[in-house]
Amino acid sequence: MIVLIFLVNFCFAIKIADNGPNFARINFVIMGDGFTLDEQSKFDSLANLLKESLFSFTPYKQYQKFINIHRINLVSEESGTDIPSEGNYISTVLNSYRGTYGYGIREDIAEGIATDSIGSWDAVIIIINYHQDGGATRDKVCFFGIDDYSNTCRHEIGHAFANLADEYVGFTLDTNPPPYVVEPNVAVPPDTTPETIKWAKWVTGGVLWPTPNEGIYSWQVGLFDGARYTYGVYRPEFFCIMQTGGGAYCRICTEAIVLKIKDKVNTIDSPNPPSCNVGYTTEPLEFSLGLLDTENIHYIVRWYLDDSLLTDEQAHTITIVPTSFNFGTNNHTLKAIVKDSSTYWYHPGWDTVPFVKNDPRNLMQDTIVWPLIYGIAVEKATLAQAQPLFNVFSTGNAVGIRFNPQGTFRLSVHDIRGRLVDNMGSGFSRVTVQKQFRPLASGVYIVRLIAGSRVYSGKAVVLR
């Protein structure tokens, strides 16, 4: 008994897919519930199979280098899950159960374990040790039984990671749609015209509107009635794994997942030199982007010197010879803009289609800037040298931050469990910046700053 308690309370994460530092990658955490000490090898095998299944599936397959997967072994006292309808209750770490309408767990326990083990995470995946299919998602935690767990995981992680809606109607055939929906793959009137629909950039001419729920229209992007458990809510395609639980993601769901990945992961992964002041005299200067996964991702690269295009070549490195550009003793700026223009095979008889067409926040593009300063040596200022360094403060119901990133930065605030509360986006600055997040409920929050290759965090307490 003492050993079991120790293993449960002091669990640790093992990276079964290590594609880079956690702060610069998407992080999925796989746990199990209802697996005893003797069944941990069974859970390990299921976790590895789940990883392989996920990375064989578009778009996780193409973007797997952007994703870390962690395994956390939880040891339950008894095997299986609660079956309340049979009066069967057992002791498991996450208190999972199989009810009339599917599975349930204590997701707050799972979230706390994930945060304690790896810090910030993007989705928790829980395999319940019970042989019956079905699954569910609450917030960023998805869970399911062993039977057909591969397809179920692909469906449920669409909810947990990318906030995708179910694309089927409920058992009651409800016809009372909500007044608005926030998920990227469903829509309600009045924003359901070909011009105003969320997926308008995917709609081609000649599509019937609304689009009949018939297989003949299965490869069109249109307006199909029936989603989010009711009629009157519309989905973009006839088939999708978010509707059937099998098959592939539709184009709009695929786009949403890729944009979610790109919202966190910068494709300029290891630039050399880092984004900082670069001193020059007459010697050649070499710059490289260190792009993430150039084998599977297609990048369009543009280099600019003082906002003038240097070359149309897709070079990931460049050499600047100051004497060739008549630099003199002036300061200059070198900039690289990298756009992800990757495509994939959606239909076997078609040409490839882009992963993303609708990108209002320009997430498929990343930029890096190097100020070129004349002189024999320019000290590379860092956040640790800036004043004030990294000052998190709270006033009333607001959380603020003062910082001097000396280059590019990304800024966000998380709750104590590591869940994203507010994303302040990214930018570039060489002077002290002060930002204030939106009003927050009472509680403890973690402010996270990525400045160049460094990560900083600070705690703020909000009292209302």
C-alpha positions in Angstrom: 0.0 0.0 0.0 2.8 2.4 0.8 4.4 1.8 -2.6 1.2 2.5 -4.4 0.7 5.8 -2.6 4.2 6.8 -3.4 3.8 6.1 -7.1 0.6 8.0 -7.4 1.6 11.1 -5.5 5.1 11.3 -6.9 4.5 10.5 -10.6 6.8 11.8 -13.2 6.6 12.3 -17.0 8.5 10.4 -19.6 8.9 11.9 -23.0 7.9 9.3 -25.5 8.1 11.8 -28.4 10.9 14.4 -27.7 10.9 17.0 -30.5 12.3 19.9 -28.6 12.0 22.0 -25.4 8.6 22.0 -23.9 8.2 25.8 -23.9 8.7 25.8 -27.7 6.5 22.9 -28.6 2.9 21.6 -28.3 2.8 19.2 -25.3 0.3 16.3 -25.1 0.2 14.2 -21.9 -1.0 10.6 -21.9 -2.2 9.1 -18.7 -4.0 5.9 -17.8 -6.7 5.2 -15.2 -7.6 1.8 -13.7 -4.2 0.3 -14.4 -2.6 -1.5 -11.4 1.1 -1.9 -10.8 1.1 -5.2 -12.7 -0.6 -3.5 -15.7 1.8 -0.7 -16.2 3.5 -2.5 -19.1 0.1 -2.8 -20.7 -0.5 0.9 -20.4 3.0 1.7 -21.7 2.2 -0.3 -24.9 -1.1 1.4 -25.3 0.5 4.8 -24.9 3.2 4.0 -27.5 0.6 2.7 -30.0 -1.5 5.8 -29.4 1.5 8.0 -30.2 2.2 6.1 -33.4 -1.4 6.3 -34.4 -1.6 10.0 -33.8 1.6 10.7 -35.8 0.3 8.6 -38.7 -2.7 10.9 -39.0 -3.0 14.2 -40.9 -2.1 16.9 -39.8 -0.3 15.5 -36.7 1.8 13.4 -39.1 3.2 16.3 -41.0 3.6 18.5 -37.9 4.9 15.9 -35.5 8.2 17.7 -35.1 6.2 20.5 -33.5 4.7 18.2 -30.8 6.1 16.5 -27.7 4.2 13.6 -26.1 4.7 12.7 -22.5 3.6 9.6 -20.7 2.7 9.6 -17.0 2.2 6.3 -15.3 -0.6 6.3 -12.6 -0.9 3.3 -10.5 -4.4 2.4 -9.3 -5.2 0.1 -6.4 -7.8 -1.8 -8.5 -8.1 -2.6 -12.2 -10.9 -1.2 -14.4 -13.4 1.6 -13.8 -16.6 2.2 -11.9 -19.8 0.9 -13.4 -22.5 2.6 -11.4 -25.4 0.8 -13.2 -24.0 -2.5 -11.9 -23.2 -1.2 -8.5 -19.5 -1.8 -9.2 -17.2 0.8 -7.6 -13.4 0.4 -7.4 -10.5 2.6 -6.4 -8.6 4.3 -9.2 -6.5 7.5 -9.2 -8.8 9.6 -11.4 -12.1 8.1 -10.2 -13.2 7.2 -13.7 -16.5 5.6 -14.4 -18.6 4.2 -17.3 -22.1 5.6 -17.2 -25.2 5.4 -19.4 -23.9 8.1 -21.8 -20.2 7.3 -21.7 -17.1 7.8 -19.6 -16.3 10.3 -16.9 -13.3 11.2 -14.7 -12.0 13.7 -12.2 -10.4 15.9 -14.8 -9.2 18.4 -12.1 -7.0 15.7 -10.7 -5.6 14.9 -14.1 -4.9 18.6 -14.8 -3.1 19.0 -11.5 -0.9 15.9 -12.1 0.0 17.1 -15.7 0.9 20.6 -14.4 3.0 19.2 -11.5 4.8 16.9 -13.9 5.7 19.1 -16.9 4.4 22.6 -16.2 2.4 24.1 -19.1 0.6 21.6 -21.4 -1.8 21.7 -24.3 -4.0 18.6 -23.9 -4.3 15.6 -21.6 -5.2 12.2 -23.1 -6.5 9.5 -20.7 -6.8 5.9 -21.5 -9.3 4.1 -19.2 -8.7 0.5 -18.6 -12.1 -0.8 -19.7 -13.1 -2.7 -22.9 -15.9 -0.5 -24.2 -15.7 2.2 -26.8 -16.7 5.8 -26.4 -15.1 8.9 -25.1 -15.6 12.4 -23.9 -13.8 15.7 -23.4 -13.9 18.3 -20.7 -12.0 21.5 -21.4 -8.5 20.3 -22.4 -8.8 16.8 -21.0 -10.1 13.9 -23.2 -10.7 10.3 -22.1 -11.9 7.1 -23.5 -11.9 3.3 -23.1 -9.6 0.8 -24.7 -11.9 -0.4 -27.5 -11.3 1.6 -30.7 -9.2 4.0 -28.7 -7.2 5.1 -31.7 -10.1 6.6 -33.7 -11.7 7.9 -30.5 -8.5 9.7 -29.5 -8.3 11.4 -32.8 -11.9 12.6 -32.4 -11.6 13.6 -28.8 -8.3 15.4 -29.1 -9.9 17.6 -31.7 -12.1 18.9 -28.9 -9.4 19.1 -26.3 -6.7 20.7 -28.4 -8.3 22.7 -31.2 -11.8 23.4 -29.6 -13.5 21.6 -32.5 -17.3 20.9 -32.1 -19.0 17.6 -32.6 -20.6 17.5 -36.1 -23.5 15.3 -35.4 -27.0 15.7 -34.0 -28.2 14.4 -30.7 -30.4 11.5 -29.8 -33.4 13.8 -29.3 -33.1 15.4 -32.8 -33.2 18.9 -31.2 -34.1 21.8 -33.5 -33.2 24.7 -31.1 -29.8 25.9 -32.2 -27.8 28.3 -29.9 -27.7 32.0 -30.8 -23.9 31.8 -31.5 -21.1 29.3 -31.6 -17.4 29.8 -31.1 -16.0 26.6 -32.5 -14.2 27.0 -35.8 -16.0 24.1 -37.6 -19.7 25.0 -37.0 -21.8 28.1 -37.7 -25.3 29.4 -37.1 -27.3 32.2 -38.8 -26.9 35.0 -39.6 -23.3 34.2 -40.4 -24.1 31.3 -42.8 -23.9 32.9 -46.2 -21.2 31.9 -48.7 -19.6 35.3 -48.0 -19.8 35.4 -44.2 -19.4 31.8 -43.2 -16.2 31.1 -41.2 -14.9 28.9 -43.9 -15.7 31.3 -46.8 -12.2 31.0 -48.3 -12.7 27.3 -48.9 -16.1 27.7 -50.7 -16.0 27.4 -54.5 -18.6 28.5 -57.0 -21.5 26.3 -57.9 -22.0 24.8 -54.5 -25.6 24.3 -53.4 -26.4 26.4 -50.4 -27.5 25.0 -48.0 -25.8 21.8 -49.2 -27.8 18.6 -49.2 -26.8 15.9 -46.8 -26.1 13.4 -49.5 -22.9 11.5 -50.4 -22.7 13.0 -53.8 -21.7 16.3 -52.2 -19.2 14.6 -49.8 -16.1 16.3 -51.3 -17.5 19.8 -51.3 -17.1 22.5 -48.7 -20.6 23.9 -48.1 -23.3 24.3 -45.6 -24.5 21.0 -44.2 -27.3 21.0 -41.7 -26.8 19.1 -38.4 -24.0 19.6 -35.9 -23.3 20.3 -32.2 -26.2 17.9 -31.3 -28.9 19.9 -33.2 -30.3 20.9 -36.5 -30.0 24.5 -37.4 -26.2 24.4 -36.6 -24.2 23.9 -39.8 -20.9 22.0 -40.5 -18.6 22.6 -43.5 -18.4 19.1 -45.0 -20.5 15.9 -45.3 -17.9 13.6 -43.7 -15.4 14.3 -40.9 -14.0 12.4 -38.0 -15.7 15.0 -35.8 -19.0 13.7 -37.1 -18.5 10.0 -37.6 -15.7 9.2 -35.1 -13.7 7.6 -38.0 -12.1 8.7 -41.3 -10.2 11.9 -41.6 -10.5 15.5 -40.4 -12.3 17.7 -42.9 -10.3 20.6 -44.4 -11.7 23.1 -42.0 -10.9 21.0 -38.9 -7.4 20.3 -40.3 -6.9 24.0 -40.7 -8.0 24.7 -37.2 -5.5 22.2 -35.7 -2.6 23.5 -37.8 -3.4 27.1 -36.7 -3.5 26.0 -33.1 0.0 24.4 -33.5 1.3 27.5 -35.2 -0.1 29.8 -32.6 2.5 28.4 -30.1 5.4 27.1 -32.1 7.7 29.4 -34.0 9.1 27.8 -37.2 12.2 29.9 -36.8 13.4 27.4 -34.2 17.2 28.0 -33.7 18.4 31.1 -35.5 22.1 31.8 -35.5 22.9 34.4 -34.3 19.8 34.8 -32.1 17.6 37.8 -32.6 19.9 40.5 -31.1 22.2 43.4 -32.0 24.9 42.2 -34.4 28.1 44.3 -34.6 29.9 44.6 -38.0 32.9 46.3 -39.6 34.0 44.9 -43.0 34.0 41.1 -42.3 31.3 38.9 -43.8 28.3 38.2 -41.6 26.6 34.8 -41.7 23.0 34.2 -40.7 20.9 31.0 -40.5 17.2 30.5 -39.6 17.3 27.0 -38.1 13.8 26.2 -39.5 11.8 23.5 -37.9 11.4 20.3 -39.9 12.4 21.4 -43.4 11.8 17.8 -44.7 8.0 17.8 -44.2 7.2 21.5 -44.1 7.5 23.7 -47.2 8.7 27.2 -46.4 8.8 30.3 -48.5 11.7 32.5 -47.3 12.3 36.2 -48.1 15.3 38.1 -46.8 15.2 41.9 -46.6 18.0 44.4 -45.9 16.6 47.8 -44.7 13.2 46.6 -46.1 14.6 46.0 -49.6 14.2 42.4 -50.9 17.6 40.8 -51.2 16.8 37.6 -53.1 14.0 35.5 -54.4 15.9 32.3 -53.6 14.5 30.1 -50.8 17.8 30.1 -48.9 17.7 29.3 -45.2 21.1 30.9 -44.7 22.6 34.1 -46.0 26.0 35.8 -46.0 26.1 39.6 -45.8 29.3 41.3 -46.9 29.2 44.9 -45.7 31.6 46.2 -48.3 29.3 44.9 -51.1 26.4 46.9 -49.8 28.3 50.2 -49.1 27.3 50.0 -45.5 29.6 52.8 -44.5 29.3 53.4 -40.8 25.5 53.5 -40.7 23.2 51.1 -38.8 21.1 48.7 -40.8 18.4 46.0 -40.3 18.4 42.4 -41.7 15.0 40.7 -41.7 13.8 37.3 -42.7 10.1 36.4 -43.3 9.2 32.7 -43.3 5.8 31.5 -44.5 4.6 27.9 -44.1 2.9 27.0 -47.4 2.6 23.3 -46.9 0.0 21.2 -48.7 -1.3 17.7 -48.3 -3.3 15.0 -50.2 -7.0 15.3 -49.1 -8.6 13.4 -52.0 -6.7 10.7 -54.0 -7.8 12.1 -57.3 -7.0 15.7 -56.7 -3.9 17.9 -56.5 -2.7 18.7 -53.0 -4.6 21.3 -51.0 -3.1 23.8 -48.5 -3.3 23.1 -44.8 -4.5 26.7 -44.3 -6.4 29.2 -46.4 -8.0 31.3 -43.7 -5.3 32.9 -41.5 -6.5 36.3 -40.2 -3.9 36.4 -37.5 -1.1 35.5 -39.9 0.0 32.6 -37.8 1.5 30.7 -40.8 4.2 33.4 -41.1 7.1 34.1 -38.7 9.6 37.0 -38.8 13.1 37.5 -37.3 15.0 40.8 -37.3 18.7 41.5 -36.7 19.8 45.1 -36.1 23.2 45.5 -37.7 25.2 48.0 -35.6 28.5 49.5 -36.9 31.5 48.9 -34.6 34.1 46.3 -33.7 32.0 44.8 -31.0 28.4 45.2 -29.9 27.4 43.6 -26.6 24.4 41.4 -27.0 21.9 42.8 -24.6 19.7 40.2 -23.0 16.6 40.2 -20.9 18.7 39.5 -17.8 20.7 42.7 -18.4 17.6 44.9 -19.0 16.1 47.2 -16.4 13.5 46.5 -15.2 14.3 42.8 -15.8 10.9 41.0 -15.6 8.4 42.6 -13.3 5.0 41.0 -12.9 2.5 43.1 -10.9 -1.2 43.0 -10.1 -3.5 46.0 -9.3 -7.1 45.2 -8.4 -8.4 42.6 -10.9 -5.7 43.3 -13.5 -2.3 41.6 -14.1 0.4 43.5 -15.7 4.0 43.0 -16.8 7.0 45.2 -17.4 9.9 43.8 -19.4 12.6 44.6 -22.0 13.0 41.6 -24.3 15.7 43.2 -26.5 14.2 41.5 -29.5 11.3 39.2 -30.4 9.0 38.0 -27.6 5.8 36.0 -26.9 3.7 36.8 -23.9 0.8 34.9 -22.2 -0.9 34.3 -18.8 -1.9 30.9 -17.4 -3.9 29.7 -14.4 -2.2 27.7 -11.7 -2.9 24.5 -13.6 -1.1 25.7 -16.7 -4.1 26.4 -18.8 -3.9 29.4 -21.1 -6.0 32.3 -19.8 -4.9 35.2 -22.1 -2.6 35.3 -25.1 -1.0 38.7 -25.6 0.6 37.5 -28.8 4.1 38.3 -30.0 6.2 41.3 -31.0 9.5 42.9 -31.2 10.9 45.6 -28.9 14.3 46.9 -27.7 12.8 49.2 -25.0 10.9 48.5 -21.8 7.4 47.4 -22.5 4.4 47.5 -20.1 1.3 45.5 -20.9 -1.9 44.7 -19.0 -4.0 41.6 -19.3 -7.7 41.7 -19.4 -9.6 41.6 -16.0 -9.3 38.3 -14.3 -11.1 36.4 -11.5 -9.6 36.1 -8.1 -6.7 33.6 -8.0 -3.1 32.9 -8.7 -1.8 33.3 -12.2 1.5 32.6 -14.0 2.8 35.1 -16.5 5.1 33.5 -19.1 7.5 35.4 -21.4 9.5 33.9 -24.2 12.3 36.3 -25.2 14.6 34.9 -27.9 15.7 31.5 -26.7 15.0 32.3 -23.0 11.8 31.6 -21.0 10.8 33.6 -17.9 7.8 33.2 -15.6 6.4 35.2 -12.7 3.5 34.8 -10.3 0.7 37.3 -9.8 -2.2 37.1 -7.2 -5.5 38.8 -8.1 -7.8 39.7 -5.3 -11.3 41.1 -6.0 
